């Protein structure tokens, strides 16, 4: 259904091109997300994970 709507709005050629690029975009998006977490302060990100959040709690 979504493909039918997209092909009427955008065109069948561009829907086909998009379908071939989606796995590549997902892969690079994941790599970028992991790199962002790696190069930033990882504790800031892990503070939002419920199980790990209690592990690094400091008593201040």
C-alpha positions, 0 to 999 in steps of 0.5 A: 500500500505504501509503495503504491502511494509513493509510486503515484507521488514520486514515481516508480523509478525513485521508489526502486532506487530508494528500496536499494538504498534503504539497507545502506542508509540503515547500516551507516546510520547505525555506524554513525550512532555507535560512533557518536556514543563512542566519541562522546561521554558514554556515561551521559548516554548510559544514564538513560538505560534503566539497568545500567543507570543504577550501576554508576550512581554516586552518593553525593 
